[in-house]
Amino acid sequence: MKSNTSSQMLKGILQGVMLIILEKKPDYGYGISKQINQYGLSDIPKGTIYPLLTTMEKRGLIEGKMKPSLAGPDRKYYFTTVAGIQAKKDFINEWHFLEGAVNQLIDEGENNENKRND
């Protein structure tokens, strides 16, 4: 990411991003972090992901299960729950609504700026 502002904006949507990732495939904290990085969201501090996983688990959106690891100690894998799948759907709907509203504002702003420059 390019700036602190972008990082602050992302923290507000990180739960939705993590639910989307976990619905595709259960994963453990570091694995989730690596997946987030693959989408170019590399400025998310690792210290943000773990507390959010704990909060999401307490809210019943995900469930953690310990599983053996070939590369060391057991790892806690997170799975989406029925409530988590619904929260993911709600997030996507809200995202599309917000995206449409913001894009409309941007387009109108650009059109007004172009008219002033003519």
Secondary structure, 3 states (H helix, E strand, C coil): CCCHHHHHHHHCCHHHHHHHHHHHCCEEHHHHHHHHHHCCCCCCCHHHHHHHHHHHHHCCCEEEEEEEECCEEEEEEEEECHHHHHHHHHHHHHHHHHHHHHHHHHHHHHHHHHHHHC
